[in-house]
Amino acid sequence: MTATISANGFIEIPPLFRESDRVRDGQICDIERLGRGEYRLRVRADEEPARQSQSWLDILFDCPVRDWFEPAARRQTTDELPASCFE
């Protein structure tokens, strides 16, 4: 099969190869230069891209320290403000 390199240097892997090897969007690949005009492309294992696709909430829940957050002391509430502030 033939692939074309875009102006940005991207190579699109043909759908037949992606489907047979189960290559997904965003999956990380390693490229090794073997010689002039010869390259080897290796798709990394499934575990590695999963770490990158975690949401920030998943990362926070993985934190080993629990209950570390302490809210700041409030100096005043709206009840303590003079009425002229709301006019």
PyMOL Python script that loads the backbone (N, CA, C, O; Angstrom):
from pymol import cmd

cmd.read_pdbstr("""\
ATOM      1  N   MET A   1       0.844  -1.186   0.000  1.00  0.00           N
ATOM      2  CA  MET A   1       0.000   0.000   0.000  1.00  0.00           C
ATOM      3  C   MET A   1       0.881   1.237   0.000  1.00  0.00           C
ATOM      4  O   MET A   1       2.048   1.191   0.390  1.00  0.00           O
ATOM      5  N   THR A   2       0.311   2.321  -0.436  1.00  0.00           N
ATOM      6  CA  THR A   2       1.041   3.574  -0.535  1.00  0.00           C
ATOM      7  C   THR A   2       0.415   4.604   0.395  1.00  0.00           C
ATOM      8  O   THR A   2      -0.808   4.691   0.504  1.00  0.00           O
ATOM      9  N   ALA A   3       1.263   5.386   1.068  1.00  0.00           N
ATOM     10  CA  ALA A   3       0.802   6.479   1.918  1.00  0.00           C
ATOM     11  C   ALA A   3       1.508   7.749   1.470  1.00  0.00           C
ATOM     12  O   ALA A   3       2.645   7.702   1.002  1.00  0.00           O
ATOM     13  N   THR A   4       0.840   8.872   1.613  1.00  0.00           N
ATOM     14  CA  THR A   4       1.403  10.160   1.224  1.00  0.00           C
ATOM     15  C   THR A   4       1.690  10.977   2.471  1.00  0.00           C
ATOM     16  O   THR A   4       0.889  10.999   3.406  1.00  0.00           O
ATOM     17  N   ILE A   5       2.832  11.646   2.481  1.00  0.00           N
ATOM     18  CA  ILE A   5       3.193  12.505   3.607  1.00  0.00           C
ATOM     19  C   ILE A   5       2.594  13.884   3.355  1.00  0.00           C
ATOM     20  O   ILE A   5       2.755  14.452   2.275  1.00  0.00           O
ATOM     21  N   SER A   6       1.896  14.422   4.368  1.00  0.00           N
ATOM     22  CA  SER A   6       1.272  15.740   4.224  1.00  0.00           C
ATOM     23  C   SER A   6       2.327  16.837   4.370  1.00  0.00           C
ATOM     24  O   SER A   6       3.482  16.559   4.692  1.00  0.00           O
ATOM     25  N   ALA A   7       1.920  18.078   4.130  1.00  0.00           N
ATOM     26  CA  ALA A   7       2.824  19.222   4.269  1.00  0.00           C
ATOM     27  C   ALA A   7       3.311  19.380   5.709  1.00  0.00           C
ATOM     28  O   ALA A   7       4.380  19.943   5.946  1.00  0.00           O
ATOM     29  N   ASN A   8       2.532  18.884   6.665  1.00  0.00           N
ATOM     30  CA  ASN A   8       2.911  18.953   8.079  1.00  0.00           C
ATOM     31  C   ASN A   8       3.745  17.759   8.514  1.00  0.00           C
ATOM     32  O   ASN A   8       4.142  17.683   9.677  1.00  0.00           O
ATOM     33  N   GLY A   9       4.019  16.829   7.615  1.00  0.00           N
ATOM     34  CA  GLY A   9       4.821  15.662   7.955  1.00  0.00           C
ATOM     35  C   GLY A   9       4.018  14.490   8.479  1.00  0.00           C
ATOM     36  O   GLY A   9       4.598  13.538   9.002  1.00  0.00           O
ATOM     37  N   PHE A  10       2.704  14.530   8.354  1.00  0.00           N
ATOM     38  CA  PHE A  10       1.857  13.443   8.832  1.00  0.00           C
ATOM     39  C   PHE A  10       1.759  12.339   7.786  1.00  0.00           C
ATOM     40  O   PHE A  10       1.679  12.598   6.586  1.00  0.00           O
ATOM     41  N   ILE A  11       1.767  11.106   8.273  1.00  0.00           N
ATOM     42  CA  ILE A  11       1.561   9.945   7.411  1.00  0.00           C
ATOM     43  C   ILE A  11       0.272   9.279   7.868  1.00  0.00           C
ATOM     44  O   ILE A  11       0.110   8.977   9.050  1.00  0.00           O
ATOM     45  N   GLU A  12      -0.635   9.051   6.942  1.00  0.00           N
ATOM     46  CA  GLU A  12      -1.882   8.377   7.299  1.00  0.00           C
ATOM     47  C   GLU A  12      -1.728   6.890   7.039  1.00  0.00           C
ATOM     48  O   GLU A  12      -1.414   6.460   5.929  1.00  0.00           O
ATOM     49  N   ILE A  13      -1.957   6.114   8.095  1.00  0.00           N
ATOM     50  CA  ILE A  13      -1.899   4.657   7.960  1.00  0.00           C
ATOM     51  C   ILE A  13      -3.202   4.220   7.293  1.00  0.00           C
ATOM     52  O   ILE A  13      -4.279   4.599   7.752  1.00  0.00           O
ATOM     53  N   PRO A  14      -3.128   3.438   6.227  1.00  0.00           N
ATOM     54  CA  PRO A  14      -4.340   3.015   5.522  1.00  0.00           C
ATOM     55  C   PRO A  14      -5.327   2.292   6.451  1.00  0.00           C
ATOM     56  O   PRO A  14      -4.913   1.559   7.349  1.00  0.00           O
ATOM     57  N   PRO A  15      -6.632   2.502   6.229  1.00  0.00           N
ATOM     58  CA  PRO A  15      -7.660   1.909   7.090  1.00  0.00           C
ATOM     59  C   PRO A  15      -7.538   0.392   7.243  1.00  0.00           C
ATOM     60  O   PRO A  15      -7.811  -0.136   8.321  1.00  0.00           O
ATOM     61  N   LEU A  16      -7.140  -0.308   6.201  1.00  0.00           N
ATOM     62  CA  LEU A  16      -7.002  -1.763   6.277  1.00  0.00           C
ATOM     63  C   LEU A  16      -5.990  -2.161   7.355  1.00  0.00           C
ATOM     64  O   LEU A  16      -6.229  -3.097   8.118  1.00  0.00           O
ATOM     65  N   PHE A  17      -4.865  -1.450   7.416  1.00  0.00           N
ATOM     66  CA  PHE A  17      -3.851  -1.735   8.436  1.00  0.00           C
ATOM     67  C   PHE A  17      -4.341  -1.338   9.825  1.00  0.00           C
ATOM     68  O   PHE A  17      -4.151  -2.074  10.793  1.00  0.00           O
ATOM     69  N   ARG A  18      -4.982  -0.151   9.917  1.00  0.00           N
ATOM     70  CA  ARG A  18      -5.466   0.314  11.227  1.00  0.00           C
ATOM     71  C   ARG A  18      -6.476  -0.659  11.812  1.00  0.00           C
ATOM     72  O   ARG A  18      -6.426  -0.967  13.003  1.00  0.00           O
ATOM     73  N   GLU A  19      -7.390  -1.144  10.983  1.00  0.00           N
ATOM     74  CA  GLU A  19      -8.421  -2.069  11.466  1.00  0.00           C
ATOM     75  C   GLU A  19      -7.824  -3.412  11.858  1.00  0.00           C
ATOM     76  O   GLU A  19      -8.169  -3.957  12.906  1.00  0.00           O
ATOM     77  N   SER A  20      -6.936  -3.951  11.035  1.00  0.00           N
ATOM     78  CA  SER A  20      -6.383  -5.281  11.334  1.00  0.00           C
ATOM     79  C   SER A  20      -5.469  -5.258  12.555  1.00  0.00           C
ATOM     80  O   SER A  20      -5.367  -6.259  13.265  1.00  0.00           O
ATOM     81  N   ASP A  21      -4.798  -4.124  12.810  1.00  0.00           N
ATOM     82  CA  ASP A  21      -3.908  -4.022  13.971  1.00  0.00           C
ATOM     83  C   ASP A  21      -4.544  -3.285  15.140  1.00  0.00           C
ATOM     84  O   ASP A  21      -3.900  -3.077  16.168  1.00  0.00           O
ATOM     85  N   ARG A  22      -5.808  -2.889  14.988  1.00  0.00           N
ATOM     86  CA  ARG A  22      -6.558  -2.189  16.035  1.00  0.00           C
ATOM     87  C   ARG A  22      -5.840  -0.918  16.501  1.00  0.00           C
ATOM     88  O   ARG A  22      -5.707  -0.673  17.700  1.00  0.00           O
ATOM     89  N   VAL A  23      -5.384  -0.123  15.546  1.00  0.00           N
ATOM     90  CA  VAL A  23      -4.743   1.151  15.844  1.00  0.00           C
ATOM     91  C   VAL A  23      -5.838   2.207  15.959  1.00  0.00           C
ATOM     92  O   VAL A  23      -6.681   2.335  15.072  1.00  0.00           O
ATOM     93  N   ARG A  24      -5.820   2.965  17.061  1.00  0.00           N
ATOM     94  CA  ARG A  24      -6.862   3.954  17.335  1.00  0.00           C
ATOM     95  C   ARG A  24      -6.313   5.379  17.234  1.00  0.00           C
ATOM     96  O   ARG A  24      -5.100   5.591  17.252  1.00  0.00           O
ATOM     97  N   ASP A  25      -7.219   6.349  17.127  1.00  0.00           N
ATOM     98  CA  ASP A  25      -6.840   7.767  17.153  1.00  0.00           C
ATOM     99  C   ASP A  25      -6.105   8.077  18.447  1.00  0.00           C
ATOM    100  O   ASP A  25      -6.510   7.623  19.517  1.00  0.00           O
ATOM    101  N   GLY A  26      -5.042   8.838  18.354  1.00  0.00           N
ATOM    102  CA  GLY A  26      -4.317   9.258  19.543  1.00  0.00           C
ATOM    103  C   GLY A  26      -3.341   8.243  20.092  1.00  0.00           C
ATOM    104  O   GLY A  26      -2.620   8.532  21.047  1.00  0.00           O
ATOM    105  N   GLN A  27      -3.307   7.063  19.510  1.00  0.00           N
ATOM    106  CA  GLN A  27      -2.388   6.036  19.994  1.00  0.00           C
ATOM    107  C   GLN A  27      -0.957   6.449  19.650  1.00  0.00           C
ATOM    108  O   GLN A  27      -0.711   6.990  18.572  1.00  0.00           O
ATOM    109  N   ILE A  28      -0.029   6.201  20.544  1.00  0.00           N
ATOM    110  CA  ILE A  28       1.357   6.637  20.378  1.00  0.00           C
ATOM    111  C   ILE A  28       2.148   5.603  19.592  1.00  0.00           C
ATOM    112  O   ILE A  28       2.022   4.398  19.812  1.00  0.00           O
ATOM    113  N   CYS A  29       2.972   6.107  18.664  1.00  0.00           N
ATOM    114  CA  CYS A  29       3.825   5.246  17.839  1.00  0.00           C
ATOM    115  C   CYS A  29       5.275   5.686  17.987  1.00  0.00           C
ATOM    116  O   CYS A  29       5.553   6.864  18.211  1.00  0.00           O
ATOM    117  N   ASP A  30       6.188   4.746  17.862  1.00  0.00           N
ATOM    118  CA  ASP A  30       7.621   5.023  17.845  1.00  0.00           C
ATOM    119  C   ASP A  30       8.120   4.833  16.423  1.00  0.00           C
ATOM    120  O   ASP A  30       7.749   3.874  15.747  1.00  0.00           O
ATOM    121  N   ILE A  31       8.970   5.760  15.971  1.00  0.00           N
ATOM    122  CA  ILE A  31       9.561   5.654  14.634  1.00  0.00           C
ATOM    123  C   ILE A  31      11.066   5.490  14.797  1.00  0.00           C
ATOM    124  O   ILE A  31      11.711   6.224  15.545  1.00  0.00           O
ATOM    125  N   GLU A  32      11.606   4.515  14.084  1.00  0.00           N
ATOM    126  CA  GLU A  32      13.042   4.252  14.116  1.00  0.00           C
ATOM    127  C   GLU A  32      13.567   4.374  12.686  1.00  0.00           C
ATOM    128  O   GLU A  32      12.999   3.804  11.755  1.00  0.00           O
ATOM    129  N   ARG A  33      14.651   5.119  12.528  1.00  0.00           N
ATOM    130  CA  ARG A  33      15.254   5.254  11.199  1.00  0.00           C
ATOM    131  C   ARG A  33      16.246   4.122  11.014  1.00  0.00           C
ATOM    132  O   ARG A  33      17.217   4.010  11.762  1.00  0.00           O
ATOM    133  N   LEU A  34      16.001   3.280  10.014  1.00  0.00           N
ATOM    134  CA  LEU A  34      16.863   2.131   9.747  1.00  0.00           C
ATOM    135  C   LEU A  34      17.978   2.487   8.774  1.00  0.00           C
ATOM    136  O   LEU A  34      19.063   1.906   8.828  1.00  0.00           O
ATOM    137  N   GLY A  35      17.723   3.408   7.915  1.00  0.00           N
ATOM    138  CA  GLY A  35      18.688   3.827   6.898  1.00  0.00           C
ATOM    139  C   GLY A  35      18.028   4.850   6.001  1.00  0.00           C
ATOM    140  O   GLY A  35      16.891   5.255   6.239  1.00  0.00           O
ATOM    141  N   ARG A  36      18.736   5.264   4.977  1.00  0.00           N
ATOM    142  CA  ARG A  36      18.184   6.271   4.073  1.00  0.00           C
ATOM    143  C   ARG A  36      16.913   5.741   3.404  1.00  0.00           C
ATOM    144  O   ARG A  36      16.945   4.770   2.648  1.00  0.00           O
ATOM    145  N   GLY A  37      15.789   6.410   3.707  1.00  0.00           N
ATOM    146  CA  GLY A  37      14.513   6.037   3.104  1.00  0.00           C
ATOM    147  C   GLY A  37      13.847   4.826   3.738  1.00  0.00           C
ATOM    148  O   GLY A  37      12.809   4.381   3.249  1.00  0.00           O
ATOM    149  N   GLU A  38      14.413   4.274   4.819  1.00  0.00           N
ATOM    150  CA  GLU A  38      13.811   3.113   5.491  1.00  0.00           C
ATOM    151  C   GLU A  38      13.522   3.460   6.949  1.00  0.00           C
ATOM    152  O   GLU A  38      14.391   3.933   7.681  1.00  0.00           O
ATOM    153  N   TYR A  39      12.275   3.213   7.345  1.00  0.00           N
ATOM    154  CA  TYR A  39      11.845   3.521   8.703  1.00  0.00           C
ATOM    155  C   TYR A  39      11.028   2.357   9.246  1.00  0.00           C
ATOM    156  O   TYR A  39      10.404   1.615   8.488  1.00  0.00           O
ATOM    157  N   ARG A  40      11.040   2.209  10.557  1.00  0.00           N
ATOM    158  CA  ARG A  40      10.206   1.201  11.214  1.00  0.00           C
ATOM    159  C   ARG A  40       9.251   1.942  12.148  1.00  0.00           C
ATOM    160  O   ARG A  40       9.668   2.772  12.957  1.00  0.00           O
ATOM    161  N   LEU A  41       7.974   1.629  12.020  1.00  0.00           N
ATOM    162  CA  LEU A  41       6.935   2.234  12.845  1.00  0.00           C
ATOM    163  C   LEU A  41       6.402   1.169  13.784  1.00  0.00           C
ATOM    164  O   LEU A  41       5.983   0.098  13.343  1.00  0.00           O
ATOM    165  N   ARG A  42       6.417   1.461  15.086  1.00  0.00           N
ATOM    166  CA  ARG A  42       5.879   0.524  16.086  1.00  0.00           C
ATOM    167  C   ARG A  42       4.802   1.228  16.896  1.00  0.00           C
ATOM    168  O   ARG A  42       5.011   2.318  17.427  1.00  0.00           O
ATOM    169  N   VAL A  43       3.654   0.586  16.977  1.00  0.00           N
ATOM    170  CA  VAL A  43       2.551   1.113  17.777  1.00  0.00           C
ATOM    171  C   VAL A  43       2.747   0.616  19.199  1.00  0.00           C
ATOM    172  O   VAL A  43       2.948  -0.577  19.429  1.00  0.00           O
ATOM    173  N   ARG A  44       2.689   1.539  20.152  1.00  0.00           N
ATOM    174  CA  ARG A  44       2.888   1.165  21.558  1.00  0.00           C
ATOM    175  C   ARG A  44       1.707   0.366  22.084  1.00  0.00           C
ATOM    176  O   ARG A  44       0.628   0.353  21.491  1.00  0.00           O
ATOM    177  N   ALA A  45       1.934  -0.301  23.213  1.00  0.00           N
ATOM    178  CA  ALA A  45       0.905  -1.140  23.843  1.00  0.00           C
ATOM    179  C   ALA A  45      -0.294  -0.291  24.268  1.00  0.00           C
ATOM    180  O   ALA A  45      -0.180   0.926  24.414  1.00  0.00           O
ATOM    181  N   ASP A  46      -1.432  -0.936  24.464  1.00  0.00           N
ATOM    182  CA  ASP A  46      -2.674  -0.239  24.797  1.00  0.00           C
ATOM    183  C   ASP A  46      -2.632   0.481  26.136  1.00  0.00           C
ATOM    184  O   ASP A  46      -3.363   1.455  26.318  1.00  0.00           O
ATOM    185  N   GLU A  47      -1.800   0.039  27.086  1.00  0.00           N
ATOM    186  CA  GLU A  47      -1.800   0.650  28.409  1.00  0.00           C
ATOM    187  C   GLU A  47      -1.303   2.094  28.365  1.00  0.00           C
ATOM    188  O   GLU A  47      -1.791   2.936  29.119  1.00  0.00           O
ATOM    189  N   GLU A  48      -0.357   2.385  27.509  1.00  0.00           N
ATOM    190  CA  GLU A  48       0.273   3.695  27.521  1.00  0.00           C
ATOM    191  C   GLU A  48      -0.656   4.829  27.090  1.00  0.00           C
ATOM    192  O   GLU A  48      -0.663   5.861  27.760  1.00  0.00           O
ATOM    193  N   PRO A  49      -1.450   4.705  26.005  1.00  0.00           N
ATOM    194  CA  PRO A  49      -2.334   5.811  25.659  1.00  0.00           C
ATOM    195  C   PRO A  49      -3.448   6.011  26.678  1.00  0.00           C
ATOM    196  O   PRO A  49      -3.953   7.124  26.823  1.00  0.00           O
ATOM    197  N   ALA A  50      -3.840   4.958  27.383  1.00  0.00           N
ATOM    198  CA  ALA A  50      -4.923   5.079  28.355  1.00  0.00           C
ATOM    199  C   ALA A  50      -4.548   6.064  29.455  1.00  0.00           C
ATOM    200  O   ALA A  50      -5.411   6.794  29.943  1.00  0.00           O
ATOM    201  N   ARG A  51      -3.301   6.100  29.848  1.00  0.00           N
ATOM    202  CA  ARG A  51      -2.853   7.016  30.895  1.00  0.00           C
ATOM    203  C   ARG A  51      -3.026   8.465  30.447  1.00  0.00           C
ATOM    204  O   ARG A  51      -3.401   9.319  31.249  1.00  0.00           O
ATOM    205  N   GLN A  52      -2.759   8.743  29.190  1.00  0.00           N
ATOM    206  CA  GLN A  52      -2.888  10.101  28.692  1.00  0.00           C
ATOM    207  C   GLN A  52      -4.339  10.525  28.555  1.00  0.00           C
ATOM    208  O   GLN A  52      -4.638  11.716  28.645  1.00  0.00           O
ATOM    209  N   SER A  53      -5.233   9.600  28.343  1.00  0.00           N
ATOM    210  CA  SER A  53      -6.620   9.965  28.124  1.00  0.00           C
ATOM    211  C   SER A  53      -7.414  10.069  29.427  1.00  0.00           C
ATOM    212  O   SER A  53      -8.626  10.278  29.392  1.00  0.00           O
ATOM    213  N   GLN A  54      -6.747   9.927  30.574  1.00  0.00           N
ATOM    214  CA  GLN A  54      -7.449  10.076  31.837  1.00  0.00           C
ATOM    215  C   GLN A  54      -7.901  11.523  32.000  1.00  0.00           C
ATOM    216  O   GLN A  54      -7.208  12.451  31.583  1.00  0.00           O
ATOM    217  N   SER A  55      -9.049  11.700  32.601  1.00  0.00           N
ATOM    218  CA  SER A  55      -9.512  13.056  32.868  1.00  0.00           C
ATOM    219  C   SER A  55      -8.786  13.589  34.102  1.00  0.00           C
ATOM    220  O   SER A  55      -8.197  12.816  34.857  1.00  0.00           O
ATOM    221  N   TRP A  56      -8.824  14.885  34.306  1.00  0.00           N
ATOM    222  CA  TRP A  56      -8.169  15.476  35.475  1.00  0.00           C
ATOM    223  C   TRP A  56      -8.812  14.972  36.757  1.00  0.00           C
ATOM    224  O   TRP A  56      -8.153  14.882  37.792  1.00  0.00           O
ATOM    225  N   LEU A  57     -10.094  14.646  36.692  1.00  0.00           N
ATOM    226  CA  LEU A  57     -10.782  14.134  37.866  1.00  0.00           C
ATOM    227  C   LEU A  57     -10.261  12.751  38.251  1.00  0.00           C
ATOM    228  O   LEU A  57     -10.083  12.462  39.434  1.00  0.00           O
ATOM    229  N   ASP A  58     -10.015  11.890  37.253  1.00  0.00           N
ATOM    230  CA  ASP A  58      -9.432  10.577  37.533  1.00  0.00           C
ATOM    231  C   ASP A  58      -8.059  10.712  38.174  1.00  0.00           C
ATOM    232  O   ASP A  58      -7.717   9.965  39.091  1.00  0.00           O
ATOM    233  N   ILE A  59      -7.277  11.665  37.691  1.00  0.00           N
ATOM    234  CA  ILE A  59      -5.938  11.874  38.245  1.00  0.00           C
ATOM    235  C   ILE A  59      -6.032  12.346  39.691  1.00  0.00           C
ATOM    236  O   ILE A  59      -5.261  11.894  40.538  1.00  0.00           O
ATOM    237  N   LEU A  60      -6.969  13.249  39.986  1.00  0.00           N
ATOM    238  CA  LEU A  60      -7.130  13.712  41.367  1.00  0.00           C
ATOM    239  C   LEU A  60      -7.584  12.585  42.288  1.00  0.00           C
ATOM    240  O   LEU A  60      -7.133  12.502  43.430  1.00  0.00           O
ATOM    241  N   PHE A  61      -8.468  11.720  41.806  1.00  0.00           N
ATOM    242  CA  PHE A  61      -8.923  10.604  42.631  1.00  0.00           C
ATOM    243  C   PHE A  61      -7.814   9.588  42.884  1.00  0.00           C
ATOM    244  O   PHE A  61      -7.870   8.842  43.862  1.00  0.00           O
ATOM    245  N   ASP A  62      -6.805   9.552  42.011  1.00  0.00           N
ATOM    246  CA  ASP A  62      -5.667   8.660  42.215  1.00  0.00           C
ATOM    247  C   ASP A  62      -4.692   9.181  43.265  1.00  0.00           C
ATOM    248  O   ASP A  62      -3.779   8.461  43.669  1.00  0.00           O
ATOM    249  N   CYS A  63      -4.873  10.415  43.710  1.00  0.00           N
ATOM    250  CA  CYS A  63      -3.972  11.023  44.692  1.00  0.00           C
ATOM    251  C   CYS A  63      -4.007  10.213  45.993  1.00  0.00           C
ATOM    252  O   CYS A  63      -5.091   9.916  46.494  1.00  0.00           O
ATOM    253  N   PRO A  64      -2.847   9.850  46.549  1.00  0.00           N
ATOM    254  CA  PRO A  64      -2.825   9.026  47.757  1.00  0.00           C
ATOM    255  C   PRO A  64      -3.202   9.790  49.022  1.00  0.00           C
ATOM    256  O   PRO A  64      -3.530   9.166  50.032  1.00  0.00           O
ATOM    257  N   VAL A  65      -3.165  11.120  48.996  1.00  0.00           N
ATOM    258  CA  VAL A  65      -3.467  11.913  50.189  1.00  0.00           C
ATOM    259  C   VAL A  65      -4.929  12.331  50.141  1.00  0.00           C
ATOM    260  O   VAL A  65      -5.358  13.006  49.205  1.00  0.00           O
ATOM    261  N   ARG A  66      -5.689  11.932  51.145  1.00  0.00           N
ATOM    262  CA  ARG A  66      -7.112  12.264  51.197  1.00  0.00           C
ATOM    263  C   ARG A  66      -7.355  13.357  52.240  1.00  0.00           C
ATOM    264  O   ARG A  66      -6.601  13.491  53.204  1.00  0.00           O
ATOM    265  N   ASP A  67      -8.405  14.123  52.032  1.00  0.00           N
ATOM    266  CA  ASP A  67      -8.851  15.149  52.983  1.00  0.00           C
ATOM    267  C   ASP A  67      -7.780  16.176  53.306  1.00  0.00           C
ATOM    268  O   ASP A  67      -7.688  16.615  54.452  1.00  0.00           O
ATOM    269  N   TRP A  68      -6.978  16.569  52.348  1.00  0.00           N
ATOM    270  CA  TRP A  68      -5.946  17.564  52.600  1.00  0.00           C
ATOM    271  C   TRP A  68      -6.457  18.986  52.427  1.00  0.00           C
ATOM    272  O   TRP A  68      -5.839  19.934  52.913  1.00  0.00           O
ATOM    273  N   PHE A  69      -7.581  19.140  51.739  1.00  0.00           N
ATOM    274  CA  PHE A  69      -8.092  20.480  51.454  1.00  0.00           C
ATOM    275  C   PHE A  69      -8.717  21.100  52.693  1.00  0.00           C
ATOM    276  O   PHE A  69      -9.541  20.479  53.365  1.00  0.00           O
ATOM    277  N   GLU A  70      -8.314  22.339  52.988  1.00  0.00           N
ATOM    278  CA  GLU A  70      -8.933  23.108  54.063  1.00  0.00           C
ATOM    279  C   GLU A  70      -9.401  24.429  53.476  1.00  0.00           C
ATOM    280  O   GLU A  70      -8.586  25.177  52.935  1.00  0.00           O
ATOM    281  N   PRO A  71     -10.687  24.738  53.566  1.00  0.00           N
ATOM    282  CA  PRO A  71     -11.160  26.003  53.005  1.00  0.00           C
ATOM    283  C   PRO A  71     -10.577  27.192  53.772  1.00  0.00           C
ATOM    284  O   PRO A  71     -10.338  27.106  54.977  1.00  0.00           O
ATOM    285  N   ALA A  72     -10.355  28.280  53.075  1.00  0.00           N
ATOM    286  CA  ALA A  72      -9.831  29.491  53.706  1.00  0.00           C
ATOM    287  C   ALA A  72     -10.887  30.091  54.619  1.00  0.00           C
ATOM    288  O   ALA A  72     -12.086  29.996  54.357  1.00  0.00           O
ATOM    289  N   ALA A  73     -10.418  30.713  55.703  1.00  0.00           N
ATOM    290  CA  ALA A  73     -11.340  31.358  56.641  1.00  0.00           C
ATOM    291  C   ALA A  73     -11.974  32.563  55.952  1.00  0.00           C
ATOM    292  O   ALA A  73     -11.280  33.345  55.301  1.00  0.00           O
ATOM    293  N   ARG A  74     -13.261  32.711  56.090  1.00  0.00           N
ATOM    294  CA  ARG A  74     -13.959  33.841  55.479  1.00  0.00           C
ATOM    295  C   ARG A  74     -13.904  35.024  56.436  1.00  0.00           C
ATOM    296  O   ARG A  74     -14.110  34.884  57.641  1.00  0.00           O
ATOM    297  N   ARG A  75     -13.629  36.161  55.882  1.00  0.00           N
ATOM    298  CA  ARG A  75     -13.524  37.357  56.721  1.00  0.00           C
ATOM    299  C   ARG A  75     -14.878  38.037  56.895  1.00  0.00           C
ATOM    300  O   ARG A  75     -15.164  38.614  57.943  1.00  0.00           O
ATOM    301  N   GLN A  76     -15.678  37.964  55.892  1.00  0.00           N
ATOM    302  CA  GLN A  76     -16.995  38.583  55.990  1.00  0.00           C
ATOM    303  C   GLN A  76     -17.970  37.884  55.056  1.00  0.00           C
ATOM    304  O   GLN A  76     -17.566  37.220  54.102  1.00  0.00           O
ATOM    305  N   THR A  77     -19.228  38.037  55.335  1.00  0.00           N
ATOM    306  CA  THR A  77     -20.270  37.519  54.459  1.00  0.00           C
ATOM    307  C   THR A  77     -21.082  38.708  53.958  1.00  0.00           C
ATOM    308  O   THR A  77     -20.873  39.838  54.400  1.00  0.00           O
ATOM    309  N   THR A  78     -21.977  38.460  53.066  1.00  0.00           N
ATOM    310  CA  THR A  78     -22.805  39.560  52.563  1.00  0.00           C
ATOM    311  C   THR A  78     -23.711  40.121  53.657  1.00  0.00           C
ATOM    312  O   THR A  78     -24.148  41.268  53.567  1.00  0.00           O
ATOM    313  N   ASP A  79     -23.998  39.319  54.694  1.00  0.00           N
ATOM    314  CA  ASP A  79     -24.832  39.809  55.796  1.00  0.00           C
ATOM    315  C   ASP A  79     -24.123  40.917  56.560  1.00  0.00           C
ATOM    316  O   ASP A  79     -24.774  41.799  57.121  1.00  0.00           O
ATOM    317  N   GLU A  80     -22.805  40.879  56.585  1.00  0.00           N
ATOM    318  CA  GLU A  80     -22.048  41.860  57.357  1.00  0.00           C
ATOM    319  C   GLU A  80     -21.749  43.131  56.565  1.00  0.00           C
ATOM    320  O   GLU A  80     -21.284  44.115  57.141  1.00  0.00           O
ATOM    321  N   LEU A  81     -22.007  43.129  55.258  1.00  0.00           N
ATOM    322  CA  LEU A  81     -21.743  44.308  54.442  1.00  0.00           C
ATOM    323  C   LEU A  81     -22.853  45.333  54.637  1.00  0.00           C
ATOM    324  O   LEU A  81     -24.016  44.976  54.819  1.00  0.00           O
ATOM    325  N   PRO A  82     -22.483  46.606  54.597  1.00  0.00           N
ATOM    326  CA  PRO A  82     -23.523  47.634  54.720  1.00  0.00           C
ATOM    327  C   PRO A  82     -24.443  47.620  53.495  1.00  0.00           C
ATOM    328  O   PRO A  82     -24.027  47.243  52.399  1.00  0.00           O
ATOM    329  N   ALA A  83     -25.666  48.025  53.691  1.00  0.00           N
ATOM    330  CA  ALA A  83     -26.661  48.018  52.615  1.00  0.00           C
ATOM    331  C   ALA A  83     -26.255  48.930  51.467  1.00  0.00           C
ATOM    332  O   ALA A  83     -26.696  48.722  50.336  1.00  0.00           O
ATOM    333  N   SER A  84     -25.431  49.928  51.727  1.00  0.00           N
ATOM    334  CA  SER A  84     -25.025  50.865  50.672  1.00  0.00           C
ATOM    335  C   SER A  84     -24.189  50.176  49.591  1.00  0.00           C
ATOM    336  O   SER A  84     -24.077  50.695  48.480  1.00  0.00           O
ATOM    337  N   CYS A  85     -23.618  49.048  49.891  1.00  0.00           N
ATOM    338  CA  CYS A  85     -22.822  48.316  48.899  1.00  0.00           C
ATOM    339  C   CYS A  85     -23.685  47.737  47.790  1.00  0.00           C
ATOM    340  O   CYS A  85     -23.184  47.458  46.701  1.00  0.00           O
ATOM    341  N   PHE A  86     -24.973  47.552  48.048  1.00  0.00           N
ATOM    342  CA  PHE A  86     -25.855  46.900  47.090  1.00  0.00           C
ATOM    343  C   PHE A  86     -26.736  47.884  46.333  1.00  0.00           C
ATOM    344  O   PHE A  86     -27.603  47.475  45.561  1.00  0.00           O
ATOM    345  N   GLU A  87     -26.526  49.144  46.542  1.00  0.00           N
ATOM    346  CA  GLU A  87     -27.381  50.146  45.887  1.00  0.00           C
ATOM    347  C   GLU A  87     -26.805  50.606  44.592  1.00  0.00           C
ATOM    348  O   GLU A  87     -27.399  51.446  43.916  1.00  0.00           O
TER     349      GLU A  87
END
""", "prot")
cmd.dss("prot")
cmd.show_as("cartoon", "prot")
cmd.util.cbc("prot")
cmd.orient("prot")
